[in-house]
């Protein structure tokens, strides 16, 4: 995101929130394997 702002490209693609990625890593650290499927 920072590189896009510096380069003048203000279009952002929606994606997975970073807090959700952190949650996935915490769940995986407990030994629970979670795989996400793209629609």
FILO-663211 format. One record per residue: z, y, x of N, C-alpha, C, O, CB in turn; residue in one letter; residue number from 0. Coordinates in Angstrom, 3 decimals. Glycine has a CB too. Layout:
BEGIN
+----------+----------+----------+----------+----------+----------+----------+----------+----------+----------+----------+----------+----------+----------+----------+---------+-----+
!      n_w !      n_v !      n_u !     ca_w !     ca_v !     ca_u !      c_w !      c_v !      c_u !      o_w !      o_v !      o_u !     cb_w !     cb_v !     cb_u ! residuo ! num !
+----------+----------+----------+----------+----------+----------+----------+----------+----------+----------+----------+----------+----------+----------+----------+---------+-----+
!        Z !        Y !        X !        Z !        Y !        X !        Z !        Y !        X !        Z !        Y !        X !        Z !        Y !        X !       A ! NUM !
...
+----------+----------+----------+----------+----------+----------+----------+----------+----------+----------+----------+----------+----------+----------+----------+---------+-----+
***
This chain:
BEGIN
+----------+----------+----------+----------+----------+----------+----------+----------+----------+----------+----------+----------+----------+----------+----------+---------+-----+
!      n_w !      n_v !      n_u !     ca_w !     ca_v !     ca_u !      c_w !      c_v !      c_u !      o_w !      o_v !      o_u !     cb_w !     cb_v !     cb_u ! residuo ! num !
+----------+----------+----------+----------+----------+----------+----------+----------+----------+----------+----------+----------+----------+----------+----------+---------+-----+
!    0.000 !   -1.179 !    0.822 !    0.000 !    0.000 !    0.000 !    0.000 !    1.251 !    0.873 !   -0.740 !    2.197 !    0.601 !    1.200 !   -0.007 !   -0.939 !       X !   0 !
!    0.823 !    1.263 !    1.916 !    0.905 !    2.435 !    2.790 !   -0.445 !    2.727 !    3.425 !   -0.868 !    3.882 !    3.482 !    1.966 !    2.224 !    3.879 !       X !   1 !
!   -1.130 !    1.678 !    3.908 !   -2.433 !    1.867 !    4.547 !   -3.440 !    2.442 !    3.552 !   -4.248 !    3.295 !    3.920 !   -2.952 !    0.534 !    5.122 !       X !   2 !
!   -3.405 !    1.993 !    2.316 !   -4.313 !    2.533 !    1.296 !   -4.058 !    4.013 !    1.056 !   -5.004 !    4.788 !    0.912 !   -4.162 !    1.761 !   -0.018 !       X !   3 !
!   -2.800 !    4.413 !    1.012 !   -2.467 !    5.823 !    0.788 !   -2.930 !    6.670 !    1.961 !   -3.500 !    7.743 !    1.762 !   -0.952 !    5.998 !    0.571 !       X !   4 !
!   -2.693 !    6.203 !    3.181 !   -3.095 !    6.951 !    4.377 !   -4.613 !    7.080 !    4.452 !   -5.134 !    8.127 !    4.840 !   -2.560 !    6.266 !    5.647 !       X !   5 !
!   -5.327 !    6.005 !    4.078 !   -6.787 !    6.022 !    4.129 !   -7.412 !    6.784 !    2.964 !   -8.628 !    6.974 !    2.937 !   -7.313 !    4.611 !    4.147 !       X !   6 !
!   -6.603 !    7.223 !    2.006 !   -7.125 !    7.968 !    0.870 !   -7.597 !    7.090 !   -0.269 !   -8.175 !    7.588 !   -1.234 !   -8.243 !    8.832 !    1.312 !       X !   7 !
!   -7.361 !    5.799 !   -0.174 !   -7.738 !    4.867 !   -1.235 !   -6.541 !    4.701 !   -2.165 !   -5.580 !    4.008 !   -1.829 !   -8.198 !    3.484 !   -0.647 !       X !   8 !
!   -6.599 !    5.337 !   -3.334 !   -5.460 !    5.329 !   -4.240 !   -5.573 !    4.248 !   -5.306 !   -4.806 !    4.250 !   -6.269 !   -5.318 !    6.677 !   -4.896 !       X !   9 !
!   -6.517 !    3.326 !   -5.148 !   -6.653 !    2.227 !   -6.096 !   -5.804 !    1.062 !   -5.612 !   -5.965 !    0.588 !   -4.487 !   -8.143 !    1.803 !   -6.259 !       X !  10 !
!   -4.915 !    0.612 !   -6.454 !   -4.049 !   -0.506 !   -6.115 !   -4.373 !   -1.679 !   -7.038 !   -4.578 !   -1.501 !   -8.238 !   -2.549 !   -0.104 !   -6.226 !       X !  11 !
!   -4.414 !   -2.868 !   -6.467 !   -4.643 !   -4.055 !   -7.273 !   -3.300 !   -4.599 !   -7.741 !   -2.372 !   -4.738 !   -6.945 !   -5.430 !   -5.128 !   -6.476 !       X !  12 !
!   -3.194 !   -4.907 !   -9.028 !   -1.931 !   -5.475 !   -9.505 !   -1.734 !   -6.863 !   -8.921 !   -2.687 !   -7.624 !   -8.748 !   -1.900 !   -5.532 !  -11.048 !       X !  13 !
!   -0.505 !   -7.173 !   -8.626 !   -0.215 !   -8.474 !   -8.058 !    1.200 !   -8.892 !   -8.368 !    1.857 !   -8.334 !   -9.247 !   -0.443 !   -8.466 !   -6.565 !       X !  14 !
!    1.656 !   -9.879 !   -7.633 !    3.007 !  -10.393 !   -7.807 !    4.008 !   -9.396 !   -7.227 !    3.847 !   -8.966 !   -6.085 !    3.162 !  -11.784 !   -7.135 !       X !  15 !
!    5.028 !   -9.022 !   -7.983 !    6.042 !   -8.113 !   -7.443 !    6.758 !   -8.750 !   -6.251 !    6.994 !   -9.958 !   -6.241 !    7.062 !   -7.731 !   -8.536 !       X !  16 !
!    7.096 !   -7.955 !   -5.269 !    7.733 !   -8.475 !   -4.060 !    9.088 !   -9.096 !   -4.378 !    9.497 !  -10.054 !   -3.722 !    7.897 !   -7.363 !   -3.023 !       X !  17 !
!    9.783 !   -8.563 !   -5.372 !   11.081 !   -9.143 !   -5.738 !   10.918 !  -10.577 !   -6.243 !   11.810 !  -11.404 !   -6.052 !   11.772 !   -8.282 !   -6.812 !       X !  18 !
!    9.789 !  -10.877 !   -6.883 !    9.531 !  -12.237 !   -7.342 !    9.279 !  -13.155 !   -6.153 !    9.719 !  -14.305 !   -6.154 !    8.333 !  -12.268 !   -8.306 !       X !  19 !
!    8.571 !  -12.654 !   -5.132 !    8.346 !  -13.450 !   -3.923 !    9.664 !  -13.757 !   -3.229 !    9.848 !  -14.862 !   -2.718 !    7.400 !  -12.716 !   -2.961 !       X !  20 !
!   10.579 !  -12.803 !   -3.202 !   11.902 !  -13.025 !   -2.614 !   12.642 !  -14.097 !   -3.402 !   13.273 !  -14.975 !   -2.814 !   12.724 !  -11.709 !   -2.586 !       X !  21 !
!   12.569 !  -14.035 !   -4.727 !   13.215 !  -15.036 !   -5.569 !   12.663 !  -16.428 !   -5.278 !   13.428 !  -17.387 !   -5.179 !   13.028 !  -14.691 !   -7.051 !       X !  22 !
!   11.344 !  -16.549 !   -5.139 !   10.740 !  -17.839 !   -4.820 !   11.257 !  -18.379 !   -3.493 !   11.561 !  -19.567 !   -3.388 !    9.220 !  -17.717 !   -4.778 !       X !  23 !
!   11.360 !  -17.532 !   -2.486 !   11.856 !  -17.979 !   -1.180 !   13.306 !  -18.419 !   -1.254 !   13.697 !  -19.379 !   -0.591 !   11.708 !  -16.869 !   -0.147 !       X !  24 !
!   14.112 !  -17.727 !   -2.057 !   15.513 !  -18.122 !   -2.209 !   15.624 !  -19.469 !   -2.919 !   16.452 !  -20.298 !   -2.543 !   16.293 !  -17.049 !   -2.985 !       X !  25 !
!   14.808 !  -19.692 !   -3.931 !   14.821 !  -20.975 !   -4.642 !   14.353 !  -22.091 !   -3.717 !   14.934 !  -23.176 !   -3.715 !   13.928 !  -20.914 !   -5.904 !       X !  26 !
!   13.309 !  -21.836 !   -2.932 !   12.819 !  -22.851 !   -1.993 !   13.838 !  -23.159 !   -0.909 !   13.889 !  -24.285 !   -0.412 !   11.516 !  -22.393 !   -1.356 !       X !  27 !
!   14.653 !  -22.175 !   -0.533 !   15.684 !  -22.425 !    0.481 !   16.767 !  -23.359 !   -0.053 !   17.500 !  -23.966 !    0.728 !   16.313 !  -21.101 !    0.943 !       X !  28 !
!   16.873 !  -23.478 !   -1.366 !   17.814 !  -24.417 !   -1.979 !   17.239 !  -25.832 !   -2.060 !   17.918 !  -26.757 !   -2.506 !   18.198 !  -23.935 !   -3.376 !       X !  29 !
!   16.000 !  -25.996 !   -1.630 !   15.362 !  -27.309 !   -1.634 !   14.583 !  -27.605 !   -2.899 !   14.207 !  -28.751 !   -3.144 !   16.388 !  -28.363 !   -1.439 !       X !  30 !
!   14.340 !  -26.590 !   -3.700 !   13.568 !  -26.759 !   -4.933 !   12.154 !  -26.255 !   -4.668 !   11.949 !  -25.086 !   -4.340 !   14.231 !  -25.992 !   -6.143 !       X !  31 !
!   11.187 !  -27.149 !   -4.813 !    9.798 !  -26.781 !   -4.539 !    9.152 !  -26.236 !   -5.812 !    9.081 !  -26.924 !   -6.831 !    8.998 !  -28.000 !   -3.997 !       X !  32 !
!    8.692 !  -25.011 !   -5.737 !    8.011 !  -24.367 !   -6.864 !    6.617 !  -23.970 !   -6.402 !    6.449 !  -23.302 !   -5.382 !    8.813 !  -23.118 !   -7.388 !       X !  33 !
!    5.621 !  -24.394 !   -7.175 !    4.246 !  -24.010 !   -6.879 !    3.705 !  -23.226 !   -8.067 !    3.899 !  -23.622 !   -9.217 !    3.356 !  -25.261 !   -6.577 !       X !  34 !
!    3.036 !  -22.132 !   -7.797 !    2.469 !  -21.290 !   -8.847 !    0.997 !  -21.624 !   -9.030 !    0.296 !  -21.948 !   -8.071 !    2.648 !  -19.792 !   -8.512 !       X !  35 !
!    0.546 !  -21.542 !  -10.255 !   -0.859 !  -21.789 !  -10.561 !   -1.523 !  -20.487 !  -10.980 !   -0.945 !  -19.702 !  -11.730 !   -1.006 !  -22.857 !  -11.671 !       X !  36 !
!   -2.738 !  -20.261 !  -10.493 !   -3.519 !  -19.093 !  -10.903 !   -4.221 !  -19.405 !  -12.208 !   -4.665 !  -20.530 !  -12.440 !   -4.545 !  -18.686 !   -9.811 !       X !  37 !
!   -4.316 !  -18.400 !  -13.051 !   -5.023 !  -18.583 !  -14.322 !   -6.471 !  -18.236 !  -14.169 !   -7.233 !  -18.326 !  -15.132 !   -4.401 !  -17.738 !  -15.424 !       X !  38 !
+----------+----------+----------+----------+----------+----------+----------+----------+----------+----------+----------+----------+----------+----------+----------+---------+-----+
***
